[in-house]
Amino acid sequence: MQFPRREGELVQLAEDVAKGLTNHAEVFPRPCALPDAIVEALAVYQEARAEALELAGRALQVTFRKREALKELRRLVKPNLVYARYADGPDGAHLGLIGWGLPRKPTWGLAERAGISYNGEGYP
């Protein structure tokens, strides 16, 4: 047999070992870890597991609430940006007043930095 890698399998093995050592003390008179210590460690594990499950459930709820709040922010802010863009005019001079600006012109990356310009038909 191989030592378990999965959480549930290890817990089951620990329970079996503690029970076996307790029920067969005459066969295993001096175990390295006493059955009581294993049982105590299992209790600590069960408590931590229950807490982790509770917190994971809470985290899911909070994450859902956060996502819904972001959707609401997006729903409220995006139309105002569109409105401001048209209200400000084509130069977008006042968009900075609301933390926004005109869309950036596309860049051509390395070619542009190397001084190669796009002439509309291809390079160079």
Secondary structure by P-SEA (a helix, b strand, c coil): ccccccaaaaaaaaaaaaaaaaacccccccccccaaaaaaaaaaaaaaaaaaaaaaaaaaaaaaaaaaaaaaaaaccaaaaaaaaaaacccccccccccccccccccccccccccccccccccc
